[in-house]
């Protein structure tokens, strides 16, 4: 987002917020829990199996996004 162009910024905020909400819902539907729909963290306690499962879930979500 470009803060130097307030009119363009105002036009872009609502669609971007909507997209983030939809992505958060898609993550949740696939068992990926995020903070506020956009923040994700990993843990040093995660095993390779847990990471591989999470990557598979992300692949499922992202493969359904048009244009990706």
N, CA, C and O atoms as a Tripos MOL2 file, in Angstrom:
@<TRIPOS>MOLECULE
protein
  272   271    68     0     0
PROTEIN
NO_CHARGES

@<TRIPOS>ATOM
      1 N           0.8400   -1.1790    0.0000 N.3       1 UNK1
      2 CA          0.0000    0.0000    0.0000 C.3       1 UNK1
      3 C           0.8780    1.2310    0.0000 C.2       1 UNK1
      4 O           1.8660    1.3020    0.7310 O.2       1 UNK1
      5 N           0.5180    2.1920   -0.8130 N.am      2 UNK2
      6 CA          1.2950    3.4230   -0.9410 C.3       2 UNK2
      7 C           0.6100    4.5360   -0.1480 C.2       2 UNK2
      8 O          -0.4610    5.0130   -0.5220 O.2       2 UNK2
      9 N           1.2390    4.9340    0.9390 N.am      3 UNK3
     10 CA          0.6640    5.9670    1.8130 C.3       3 UNK3
     11 C           0.7350    7.3660    1.2070 C.2       3 UNK3
     12 O           0.1120    8.2960    1.7190 O.2       3 UNK3
     13 N           1.4900    7.5210    0.1190 N.am      4 UNK4
     14 CA          1.6110    8.8470   -0.5090 C.3       4 UNK4
     15 C           0.4140    9.1840   -1.3810 C.2       4 UNK4
     16 O           0.2650   10.3280   -1.8100 O.2       4 UNK4
     17 N          -0.4370    8.2110   -1.6480 N.am      5 UNK5
     18 CA         -1.6180    8.4330   -2.4860 C.3       5 UNK5
     19 C          -2.8640    8.0350   -1.6930 C.2       5 UNK5
     20 O          -3.3510    6.9130   -1.8330 O.2       5 UNK5
     21 N          -3.3830    8.9390   -0.8680 N.am      6 UNK6
     22 CA         -4.4880    8.5940    0.0340 C.3       6 UNK6
     23 C          -5.7550    8.1070   -0.6620 C.2       6 UNK6
     24 O          -6.4420    7.2360   -0.1300 O.2       6 UNK6
     25 N          -6.0800    8.6410   -1.8290 N.am      7 UNK7
     26 CA         -7.2920    8.1880   -2.5200 C.3       7 UNK7
     27 C          -7.1490    6.7430   -2.9890 C.2       7 UNK7
     28 O          -8.0670    5.9380   -2.8290 O.2       7 UNK7
     29 N          -5.9990    6.4210   -3.5680 N.am      8 UNK8
     30 CA         -5.7490    5.0480   -4.0040 C.3       8 UNK8
     31 C          -5.7220    4.1160   -2.7860 C.2       8 UNK8
     32 O          -6.2420    3.0010   -2.8350 O.2       8 UNK8
     33 N          -5.1230    4.5790   -1.7190 N.am      9 UNK9
     34 CA         -5.0520    3.7970   -0.4860 C.3       9 UNK9
     35 C          -6.4600    3.4750    0.0260 C.2       9 UNK9
     36 O          -6.7440    2.3330    0.3880 O.2       9 UNK9
     37 N          -7.3240    4.4650    0.0550 N.am     10 UNK10
     38 CA         -8.6910    4.2680    0.5360 C.3      10 UNK10
     39 C          -9.4450    3.2480   -0.3240 C.2      10 UNK10
     40 O         -10.2400    2.4670    0.1980 O.2      10 UNK10
     41 N          -9.1970    3.2520   -1.6480 N.am     11 UNK11
     42 CA         -9.8550    2.3130   -2.5440 C.3      11 UNK11
     43 C          -9.3620    0.8870   -2.3390 C.2      11 UNK11
     44 O         -10.1240   -0.0670   -2.4990 O.2      11 UNK11
     45 N          -8.0850    0.7410   -1.9850 N.am     12 UNK12
     46 CA         -7.4860   -0.5860   -1.8840 C.3      12 UNK12
     47 C          -7.7140   -1.2590   -0.5330 C.2      12 UNK12
     48 O          -7.6380   -2.4840   -0.4440 O.2      12 UNK12
     49 N          -7.9880   -0.5000    0.5050 N.am     13 UNK13
     50 CA         -8.0830   -1.0800    1.8370 C.3      13 UNK13
     51 C          -9.2140   -2.1030    1.9830 C.2      13 UNK13
     52 O          -8.9910   -3.1950    2.5070 O.2      13 UNK13
     53 N         -10.4070   -1.7690    1.5330 N.am     14 UNK14
     54 CA        -11.5430   -2.6680    1.7240 C.3      14 UNK14
     55 C         -11.3660   -3.9930    0.9720 C.2      14 UNK14
     56 O         -11.5790   -5.0500    1.5670 O.2      14 UNK14
     57 N         -10.9850   -3.9770   -0.3120 N.am     15 UNK15
     58 CA        -10.7850   -5.2650   -0.9990 C.3      15 UNK15
     59 C          -9.6570   -6.1010   -0.3820 C.2      15 UNK15
     60 O          -9.7560   -7.3260   -0.3260 O.2      15 UNK15
     61 N          -8.6040   -5.4550    0.0730 N.am     16 UNK16
     62 CA         -7.5040   -6.1890    0.7010 C.3      16 UNK16
     63 C          -7.9570   -6.8190    2.0120 C.2      16 UNK16
     64 O          -7.6050   -7.9600    2.3090 O.2      16 UNK16
     65 N          -8.7360   -6.0790    2.7960 N.am     17 UNK17
     66 CA         -9.2420   -6.6120    4.0610 C.3      17 UNK17
     67 C         -10.1410   -7.8110    3.7940 C.2      17 UNK17
     68 O         -10.0630   -8.8190    4.4970 O.2      17 UNK17
     69 N         -10.9880   -7.7040    2.7870 N.am     18 UNK18
     70 CA        -11.8810   -8.8050    2.4240 C.3      18 UNK18
     71 C         -11.0720  -10.0380    2.0050 C.2      18 UNK18
     72 O         -11.3980  -11.1570    2.4030 O.2      18 UNK18
     73 N         -10.0300   -9.8370    1.2130 N.am     19 UNK19
     74 CA         -9.1890  -10.9440    0.7700 C.3      19 UNK19
     75 C          -8.5180  -11.6160    1.9590 C.2      19 UNK19
     76 O          -8.4520  -12.8440    2.0170 O.2      19 UNK19
     77 N          -8.0160  -10.8230    2.9140 N.am     20 UNK20
     78 CA         -7.3900  -11.3990    4.1020 C.3      20 UNK20
     79 C          -8.3860  -12.2050    4.9210 C.2      20 UNK20
     80 O          -8.0390  -13.2540    5.4640 O.2      20 UNK20
     81 N          -9.6110  -11.7290    5.0120 N.am     21 UNK21
     82 CA        -10.6450  -12.4670    5.7350 C.3      21 UNK21
     83 C         -10.9400  -13.8000    5.0500 C.2      21 UNK21
     84 O         -11.1000  -14.8210    5.7190 O.2      21 UNK21
     85 N         -11.0110  -13.7920    3.7240 N.am     22 UNK22
     86 CA        -11.2650  -15.0250    2.9880 C.3      22 UNK22
     87 C         -10.1010  -16.0020    3.1200 C.2      22 UNK22
     88 O         -10.3180  -17.2050    3.2650 O.2      22 UNK22
     89 N          -8.8780  -15.5000    3.0710 N.am     23 UNK23
     90 CA         -7.7220  -16.3790    3.2370 C.3      23 UNK23
     91 C          -7.7040  -16.9660    4.6430 C.2      23 UNK23
     92 O          -7.4110  -18.1490    4.8140 O.2      23 UNK23
     93 N          -8.0140  -16.1540    5.6490 N.am     24 UNK24
     94 CA         -8.0770  -16.6490    7.0190 C.3      24 UNK24
     95 C          -9.1110  -17.7460    7.1670 C.2      24 UNK24
     96 O          -8.8750  -18.7310    7.8650 O.2      24 UNK24
     97 N         -10.2610  -17.5870    6.5150 N.am     25 UNK25
     98 CA        -11.3050  -18.6100    6.5610 C.3      25 UNK25
     99 C         -10.8520  -19.8860    5.8510 C.2      25 UNK25
    100 O         -11.1280  -20.9890    6.3210 O.2      25 UNK25
    101 N         -10.1660  -19.7410    4.7340 N.am     26 UNK26
    102 CA         -9.6630  -20.9140    4.0050 C.3      26 UNK26
    103 C          -8.6160  -21.6460    4.8310 C.2      26 UNK26
    104 O          -8.6060  -22.8760    4.8700 O.2      26 UNK26
    105 N          -7.7370  -20.9000    5.4900 N.am     27 UNK27
    106 CA         -6.7420  -21.5410    6.3620 C.3      27 UNK27
    107 C          -7.4490  -22.3130    7.4680 C.2      27 UNK27
    108 O          -7.1220  -23.4720    7.7230 O.2      27 UNK27
    109 N          -8.4070  -21.6840    8.1190 N.am     28 UNK28
    110 CA         -9.1220  -22.3140    9.2200 C.3      28 UNK28
    111 C          -9.8330  -23.5800    8.7420 C.2      28 UNK28
    112 O          -9.8240  -24.5950    9.4380 O.2      28 UNK28
    113 N         -10.4460  -23.5260    7.5610 N.am     29 UNK29
    114 CA        -11.1460  -24.6880    7.0200 C.3      29 UNK29
    115 C         -10.1980  -25.8450    6.7540 C.2      29 UNK29
    116 O         -10.6220  -27.0000    6.7030 O.2      29 UNK29
    117 N          -8.9250  -25.5410    6.5850 N.am     30 UNK30
    118 CA         -7.9250  -26.5730    6.3300 C.3      30 UNK30
    119 C          -7.0660  -26.8710    7.5550 C.2      30 UNK30
    120 O          -6.0120  -27.4970    7.4410 O.2      30 UNK30
    121 N          -7.5110  -26.4290    8.7140 N.am     31 UNK31
    122 CA         -6.8270  -26.7560    9.9550 C.3      31 UNK31
    123 C          -5.6000  -25.9230   10.2610 C.2      31 UNK31
    124 O          -4.7760  -26.3130   11.0890 O.2      31 UNK31
    125 N          -5.4660  -24.7760    9.6040 N.am     32 UNK32
    126 CA         -4.3490  -23.8750    9.8810 C.3      32 UNK32
    127 C          -4.8810  -22.7230   10.7170 C.2      32 UNK32
    128 O          -5.7410  -21.9660   10.2670 O.2      32 UNK32
    129 N          -4.3740  -22.5950   11.9210 N.am     33 UNK33
    130 CA         -4.8370  -21.5560   12.8260 C.3      33 UNK33
    131 C          -3.8800  -20.3680   12.7320 C.2      33 UNK33
    132 O          -2.6710  -20.5230   12.9060 O.2      33 UNK33
    133 N          -4.4220  -19.1930   12.4580 N.am     34 UNK34
    134 CA         -3.6110  -17.9820   12.3460 C.3      34 UNK34
    135 C          -4.0290  -16.9890   13.4350 C.2      34 UNK34
    136 O          -5.0630  -17.1520   14.0830 O.2      34 UNK34
    137 N          -3.2240  -15.9880   13.6130 N.am     35 UNK35
    138 CA         -3.5740  -14.8780   14.4960 C.3      35 UNK35
    139 C          -4.0800  -13.7460   13.6320 C.2      35 UNK35
    140 O          -3.3500  -13.2550   12.7710 O.2      35 UNK35
    141 N          -5.2950  -13.3260   13.8370 N.am     36 UNK36
    142 CA         -5.9310  -12.2430   13.0830 C.3      36 UNK36
    143 C          -5.9750  -12.5350   11.5850 C.2      36 UNK36
    144 O          -6.0630  -11.6080   10.7790 O.2      36 UNK36
    145 N          -5.9160  -13.8090   11.2040 N.am     37 UNK37
    146 CA         -6.0390  -14.1770    9.8020 C.3      37 UNK37
    147 C          -4.8090  -13.9390    8.9590 C.2      37 UNK37
    148 O          -4.7980  -14.3030    7.7830 O.2      37 UNK37
    149 N          -3.7590  -13.3340    9.5250 N.am     38 UNK38
    150 CA         -2.6070  -13.0140    8.6850 C.3      38 UNK38
    151 C          -1.2540  -13.2890    9.3370 C.2      38 UNK38
    152 O          -0.2250  -13.2250    8.6650 O.2      38 UNK38
    153 N          -1.2410  -13.5910   10.6220 N.am     39 UNK39
    154 CA          0.0490  -13.8340   11.2900 C.3      39 UNK39
    155 C           0.1800  -15.3090   11.6050 C.2      39 UNK39
    156 O          -0.7440  -15.9380   12.1210 O.2      39 UNK39
    157 N           1.3630  -15.8550   11.2800 N.am     40 UNK40
    158 CA          1.6100  -17.2660   11.5350 C.3      40 UNK40
    159 C           2.9790  -17.4270   12.1710 C.2      40 UNK40
    160 O           3.9240  -16.7120   11.8370 O.2      40 UNK40
    161 N           3.0680  -18.3640   13.0790 N.am     41 UNK41
    162 CA          4.3170  -18.6030   13.7920 C.3      41 UNK41
    163 C           4.6400  -20.0850   13.7780 C.2      41 UNK41
    164 O           3.7450  -20.9260   13.7020 O.2      41 UNK41
    165 N           5.9200  -20.3980   13.8530 N.am     42 UNK42
    166 CA          6.3590  -21.7780   13.9910 C.3      42 UNK42
    167 C           6.9940  -21.9420   15.3570 C.2      42 UNK42
    168 O           7.2640  -20.9640   16.0540 O.2      42 UNK42
    169 N           7.2260  -23.1750   15.7270 N.am     43 UNK43
    170 CA          7.8100  -23.4780   17.0220 C.3      43 UNK43
    171 C           9.0210  -24.3810   16.8160 C.2      43 UNK43
    172 O           9.0410  -25.2170   15.9130 O.2      43 UNK43
    173 N          10.0080  -24.2040   17.6480 N.am     44 UNK44
    174 CA         11.1760  -25.0810   17.5940 C.3      44 UNK44
    175 C          10.7840  -26.5170   17.9410 C.2      44 UNK44
    176 O          11.5230  -27.4550   17.6390 O.2      44 UNK44
    177 N           9.6320  -26.6880   18.5710 N.am     45 UNK45
    178 CA          9.1700  -28.0230   18.9490 C.3      45 UNK45
    179 C           8.5120  -28.7550   17.7810 C.2      45 UNK45
    180 O           8.2520  -29.9530   17.8880 O.2      45 UNK45
    181 N           8.2330  -28.0690   16.6660 N.am     46 UNK46
    182 CA          7.6020  -28.7190   15.5230 C.3      46 UNK46
    183 C           8.5490  -29.7550   14.9200 C.2      46 UNK46
    184 O           9.7380  -29.5010   14.7260 O.2      46 UNK46
    185 N           7.9970  -30.9090   14.6360 N.am     47 UNK47
    186 CA          8.7860  -31.9780   14.0140 C.3      47 UNK47
    187 C           8.6960  -31.8470   12.4940 C.2      47 UNK47
    188 O           7.8810  -31.0850   11.9730 O.2      47 UNK47
    189 N           9.5330  -32.5890   11.8000 N.am     48 UNK48
    190 CA          9.4650  -32.5900   10.3370 C.3      48 UNK48
    191 C           8.0920  -33.0470    9.8610 C.2      48 UNK48
    192 O           7.5740  -32.5230    8.8740 O.2      48 UNK48
    193 N           7.5020  -34.0100   10.5450 N.am     49 UNK49
    194 CA          6.1770  -34.5040   10.1550 C.3      49 UNK49
    195 C           5.1170  -33.4130   10.2920 C.2      49 UNK49
    196 O           4.2520  -33.2770    9.4270 O.2      49 UNK49
    197 N           5.1830  -32.6330   11.3770 N.am     50 UNK50
    198 CA          4.2230  -31.5420   11.5880 C.3      50 UNK50
    199 C           4.4010  -30.4820   10.5060 C.2      50 UNK50
    200 O           3.4210  -29.9670    9.9670 O.2      50 UNK50
    201 N           5.6330  -30.1620   10.1950 N.am     51 UNK51
    202 CA          5.9040  -29.1590    9.1600 C.3      51 UNK51
    203 C           5.4240  -29.6510    7.8020 C.2      51 UNK51
    204 O           4.8090  -28.8930    7.0530 O.2      51 UNK51
    205 N           5.6960  -30.9080    7.4740 N.am     52 UNK52
    206 CA          5.2450  -31.4600    6.1940 C.3      52 UNK52
    207 C           3.7190  -31.4350    6.0840 C.2      52 UNK52
    208 O           3.1760  -31.1300    5.0220 O.2      52 UNK52
    209 N           3.0360  -31.7530    7.1740 N.am     53 UNK53
    210 CA          1.5720  -31.7070    7.1620 C.3      53 UNK53
    211 C           1.0770  -30.2790    6.9460 C.2      53 UNK53
    212 O           0.1490  -30.0510    6.1700 O.2      53 UNK53
    213 N           1.6920  -29.3250    7.6280 N.am     54 UNK54
    214 CA          1.2950  -27.9200    7.4720 C.3      54 UNK54
    215 C           1.5330  -27.4530    6.0390 C.2      54 UNK54
    216 O           0.6910  -26.7610    5.4670 O.2      54 UNK54
    217 N           2.6680  -27.8240    5.4560 N.am     55 UNK55
    218 CA          2.9430  -27.4330    4.0710 C.3      55 UNK55
    219 C           1.9160  -28.0200    3.1140 C.2      55 UNK55
    220 O           1.5150  -27.3710    2.1480 O.2      55 UNK55
    221 N           1.4950  -29.2400    3.3840 N.am     56 UNK56
    222 CA          0.4430  -29.8430    2.5650 C.3      56 UNK56
    223 C          -0.8650  -29.0830    2.6690 C.2      56 UNK56
    224 O          -1.5760  -28.9090    1.6800 O.2      56 UNK56
    225 N          -1.1750  -28.6320    3.8690 N.am     57 UNK57
    226 CA         -2.4090  -27.8560    4.0560 C.3      57 UNK57
    227 C          -2.3140  -26.4950    3.3600 C.2      57 UNK57
    228 O          -3.2760  -26.0400    2.7410 O.2      57 UNK57
    229 N          -1.1480  -25.8490    3.4670 N.am     58 UNK58
    230 CA         -0.9620  -24.5790    2.7530 C.3      58 UNK58
    231 C          -1.0780  -24.7960    1.2520 C.2      58 UNK58
    232 O          -1.6860  -23.9840    0.5540 O.2      58 UNK58
    233 N          -0.5120  -25.8660    0.7560 N.am     59 UNK59
    234 CA         -0.5990  -26.1790   -0.6660 C.3      59 UNK59
    235 C          -2.0520  -26.3260   -1.0930 C.2      59 UNK59
    236 O          -2.4410  -25.8570   -2.1630 O.2      59 UNK59
    237 N          -2.8520  -26.9760   -0.2580 N.am     60 UNK60
    238 CA         -4.2680  -27.1260   -0.5720 C.3      60 UNK60
    239 C          -4.9870  -25.7980   -0.6610 C.2      60 UNK60
    240 O          -5.8050  -25.5870   -1.5560 O.2      60 UNK60
    241 N          -4.6830  -24.8960    0.2690 N.am     61 UNK61
    242 CA         -5.3270  -23.5790    0.2470 C.3      61 UNK61
    243 C          -4.8400  -22.7700   -0.9580 C.2      61 UNK61
    244 O          -5.6430  -22.2380   -1.7240 O.2      61 UNK61
    245 N          -3.5330  -22.6870   -1.1130 N.am     62 UNK62
    246 CA         -2.9800  -21.8210   -2.1560 C.3      62 UNK62
    247 C          -3.2610  -22.3310   -3.5640 C.2      62 UNK62
    248 O          -3.3210  -21.5400   -4.5060 O.2      62 UNK62
    249 N          -3.4330  -23.6360   -3.7190 N.am     63 UNK63
    250 CA         -3.7490  -24.1580   -5.0530 C.3      63 UNK63
    251 C          -5.1600  -23.7890   -5.4970 C.2      63 UNK63
    252 O          -5.4860  -23.8770   -6.6810 O.2      63 UNK63
    253 N          -5.9890  -23.3800   -4.5540 N.am     64 UNK64
    254 CA         -7.3500  -22.9800   -4.9030 C.3      64 UNK64
    255 C          -7.4810  -21.4870   -5.2020 C.2      64 UNK64
    256 O          -8.5570  -21.0160   -5.5710 O.2      64 UNK64
    257 N          -6.3790  -20.7410   -5.0400 N.am     65 UNK65
    258 CA         -6.4010  -19.3040   -5.3050 C.3      65 UNK65
    259 C          -6.1920  -19.0680   -6.7960 C.2      65 UNK65
    260 O          -5.2270  -19.5540   -7.3870 O.2      65 UNK65
    261 N          -7.1060  -18.3190   -7.3910 N.am     66 UNK66
    262 CA         -7.0000  -18.0180   -8.8280 C.3      66 UNK66
    263 C          -5.7730  -17.1600   -9.0970 C.2      66 UNK66
    264 O          -5.4710  -16.2330   -8.3450 O.2      66 UNK66
    265 N          -5.0700  -17.4790  -10.1800 N.am     67 UNK67
    266 CA         -3.9280  -16.6690  -10.6000 C.3      67 UNK67
    267 C          -2.6290  -17.0060   -9.8980 C.2      67 UNK67
    268 O          -1.6230  -16.3280  -10.1030 O.2      67 UNK67
    269 N          -2.6330  -18.0390   -9.0760 N.am     68 UNK68
    270 CA         -1.3960  -18.4250   -8.3770 C.3      68 UNK68
    271 C          -0.8150  -19.6400   -9.0380 C.2      68 UNK68
    272 O           0.2280  -20.1360   -8.6110 O.2      68 UNK68
@<TRIPOS>BOND
     1     1     2 1
     2     2     3 1
     3     3     4 2
     4     3     5 am
     5     5     6 1
     6     6     7 1
     7     7     8 2
     8     7     9 am
     9     9    10 1
    10    10    11 1
    11    11    12 2
    12    11    13 am
    13    13    14 1
    14    14    15 1
    15    15    16 2
    16    15    17 am
    17    17    18 1
    18    18    19 1
    19    19    20 2
    20    19    21 am
    21    21    22 1
    22    22    23 1
    23    23    24 2
    24    23    25 am
    25    25    26 1
    26    26    27 1
    27    27    28 2
    28    27    29 am
    29    29    30 1
    30    30    31 1
    31    31    32 2
    32    31    33 am
    33    33    34 1
    34    34    35 1
    35    35    36 2
    36    35    37 am
    37    37    38 1
    38    38    39 1
    39    39    40 2
    40    39    41 am
    41    41    42 1
    42    42    43 1
    43    43    44 2
    44    43    45 am
    45    45    46 1
    46    46    47 1
    47    47    48 2
    48    47    49 am
    49    49    50 1
    50    50    51 1
    51    51    52 2
    52    51    53 am
    53    53    54 1
    54    54    55 1
    55    55    56 2
    56    55    57 am
    57    57    58 1
    58    58    59 1
    59    59    60 2
    60    59    61 am
    61    61    62 1
    62    62    63 1
    63    63    64 2
    64    63    65 am
    65    65    66 1
    66    66    67 1
    67    67    68 2
    68    67    69 am
    69    69    70 1
    70    70    71 1
    71    71    72 2
    72    71    73 am
    73    73    74 1
    74    74    75 1
    75    75    76 2
    76    75    77 am
    77    77    78 1
    78    78    79 1
    79    79    80 2
    80    79    81 am
    81    81    82 1
    82    82    83 1
    83    83    84 2
    84    83    85 am
    85    85    86 1
    86    86    87 1
    87    87    88 2
    88    87    89 am
    89    89    90 1
    90    90    91 1
    91    91    92 2
    92    91    93 am
    93    93    94 1
    94    94    95 1
    95    95    96 2
    96    95    97 am
    97    97    98 1
    98    98    99 1
    99    99   100 2
   100    99   101 am
   101   101   102 1
   102   102   103 1
   103   103   104 2
   104   103   105 am
   105   105   106 1
   106   106   107 1
   107   107   108 2
   108   107   109 am
   109   109   110 1
   110   110   111 1
   111   111   112 2
   112   111   113 am
   113   113   114 1
   114   114   115 1
   115   115   116 2
   116   115   117 am
   117   117   118 1
   118   118   119 1
   119   119   120 2
   120   119   121 am
   121   121   122 1
   122   122   123 1
   123   123   124 2
   124   123   125 am
   125   125   126 1
   126   126   127 1
   127   127   128 2
   128   127   129 am
   129   129   130 1
   130   130   131 1
   131   131   132 2
   132   131   133 am
   133   133   134 1
   134   134   135 1
   135   135   136 2
   136   135   137 am
   137   137   138 1
   138   138   139 1
   139   139   140 2
   140   139   141 am
   141   141   142 1
   142   142   143 1
   143   143   144 2
   144   143   145 am
   145   145   146 1
   146   146   147 1
   147   147   148 2
   148   147   149 am
   149   149   150 1
   150   150   151 1
   151   151   152 2
   152   151   153 am
   153   153   154 1
   154   154   155 1
   155   155   156 2
   156   155   157 am
   157   157   158 1
   158   158   159 1
   159   159   160 2
   160   159   161 am
   161   161   162 1
   162   162   163 1
   163   163   164 2
   164   163   165 am
   165   165   166 1
   166   166   167 1
   167   167   168 2
   168   167   169 am
   169   169   170 1
   170   170   171 1
   171   171   172 2
   172   171   173 am
   173   173   174 1
   174   174   175 1
   175   175   176 2
   176   175   177 am
   177   177   178 1
   178   178   179 1
   179   179   180 2
   180   179   181 am
   181   181   182 1
   182   182   183 1
   183   183   184 2
   184   183   185 am
   185   185   186 1
   186   186   187 1
   187   187   188 2
   188   187   189 am
   189   189   190 1
   190   190   191 1
   191   191   192 2
   192   191   193 am
   193   193   194 1
   194   194   195 1
   195   195   196 2
   196   195   197 am
   197   197   198 1
   198   198   199 1
   199   199   200 2
   200   199   201 am
   201   201   202 1
   202   202   203 1
   203   203   204 2
   204   203   205 am
   205   205   206 1
   206   206   207 1
   207   207   208 2
   208   207   209 am
   209   209   210 1
   210   210   211 1
   211   211   212 2
   212   211   213 am
   213   213   214 1
   214   214   215 1
   215   215   216 2
   216   215   217 am
   217   217   218 1
   218   218   219 1
   219   219   220 2
   220   219   221 am
   221   221   222 1
   222   222   223 1
   223   223   224 2
   224   223   225 am
   225   225   226 1
   226   226   227 1
   227   227   228 2
   228   227   229 am
   229   229   230 1
   230   230   231 1
   231   231   232 2
   232   231   233 am
   233   233   234 1
   234   234   235 1
   235   235   236 2
   236   235   237 am
   237   237   238 1
   238   238   239 1
   239   239   240 2
   240   239   241 am
   241   241   242 1
   242   242   243 1
   243   243   244 2
   244   243   245 am
   245   245   246 1
   246   246   247 1
   247   247   248 2
   248   247   249 am
   249   249   250 1
   250   250   251 1
   251   251   252 2
   252   251   253 am
   253   253   254 1
   254   254   255 1
   255   255   256 2
   256   255   257 am
   257   257   258 1
   258   258   259 1
   259   259   260 2
   260   259   261 am
   261   261   262 1
   262   262   263 1
   263   263   264 2
   264   263   265 am
   265   265   266 1
   266   266   267 1
   267   267   268 2
   268   267   269 am
   269   269   270 1
   270   270   271 1
   271   271   272 2
@<TRIPOS>SUBSTRUCTURE
     1 UNK1         2 RESIDUE 1 A UNK
     2 UNK2         6 RESIDUE 1 A UNK
     3 UNK3        10 RESIDUE 1 A UNK
     4 UNK4        14 RESIDUE 1 A UNK
     5 UNK5        18 RESIDUE 1 A UNK
     6 UNK6        22 RESIDUE 1 A UNK
     7 UNK7        26 RESIDUE 1 A UNK
     8 UNK8        30 RESIDUE 1 A UNK
     9 UNK9        34 RESIDUE 1 A UNK
    10 UNK10       38 RESIDUE 1 A UNK
    11 UNK11       42 RESIDUE 1 A UNK
    12 UNK12       46 RESIDUE 1 A UNK
    13 UNK13       50 RESIDUE 1 A UNK
    14 UNK14       54 RESIDUE 1 A UNK
    15 UNK15       58 RESIDUE 1 A UNK
    16 UNK16       62 RESIDUE 1 A UNK
    17 UNK17       66 RESIDUE 1 A UNK
    18 UNK18       70 RESIDUE 1 A UNK
    19 UNK19       74 RESIDUE 1 A UNK
    20 UNK20       78 RESIDUE 1 A UNK
    21 UNK21       82 RESIDUE 1 A UNK
    22 UNK22       86 RESIDUE 1 A UNK
    23 UNK23       90 RESIDUE 1 A UNK
    24 UNK24       94 RESIDUE 1 A UNK
    25 UNK25       98 RESIDUE 1 A UNK
    26 UNK26      102 RESIDUE 1 A UNK
    27 UNK27      106 RESIDUE 1 A UNK
    28 UNK28      110 RESIDUE 1 A UNK
    29 UNK29      114 RESIDUE 1 A UNK
    30 UNK30      118 RESIDUE 1 A UNK
    31 UNK31      122 RESIDUE 1 A UNK
    32 UNK32      126 RESIDUE 1 A UNK
    33 UNK33      130 RESIDUE 1 A UNK
    34 UNK34      134 RESIDUE 1 A UNK
    35 UNK35      138 RESIDUE 1 A UNK
    36 UNK36      142 RESIDUE 1 A UNK
    37 UNK37      146 RESIDUE 1 A UNK
    38 UNK38      150 RESIDUE 1 A UNK
    39 UNK39      154 RESIDUE 1 A UNK
    40 UNK40      158 RESIDUE 1 A UNK
    41 UNK41      162 RESIDUE 1 A UNK
    42 UNK42      166 RESIDUE 1 A UNK
    43 UNK43      170 RESIDUE 1 A UNK
    44 UNK44      174 RESIDUE 1 A UNK
    45 UNK45      178 RESIDUE 1 A UNK
    46 UNK46      182 RESIDUE 1 A UNK
    47 UNK47      186 RESIDUE 1 A UNK
    48 UNK48      190 RESIDUE 1 A UNK
    49 UNK49      194 RESIDUE 1 A UNK
    50 UNK50      198 RESIDUE 1 A UNK
    51 UNK51      202 RESIDUE 1 A UNK
    52 UNK52      206 RESIDUE 1 A UNK
    53 UNK53      210 RESIDUE 1 A UNK
    54 UNK54      214 RESIDUE 1 A UNK
    55 UNK55      218 RESIDUE 1 A UNK
    56 UNK56      222 RESIDUE 1 A UNK
    57 UNK57      226 RESIDUE 1 A UNK
    58 UNK58      230 RESIDUE 1 A UNK
    59 UNK59      234 RESIDUE 1 A UNK
    60 UNK60      238 RESIDUE 1 A UNK
    61 UNK61      242 RESIDUE 1 A UNK
    62 UNK62      246 RESIDUE 1 A UNK
    63 UNK63      250 RESIDUE 1 A UNK
    64 UNK64      254 RESIDUE 1 A UNK
    65 UNK65      258 RESIDUE 1 A UNK
    66 UNK66      262 RESIDUE 1 A UNK
    67 UNK67      266 RESIDUE 1 A UNK
    68 UNK68      270 RESIDUE 1 A UNK
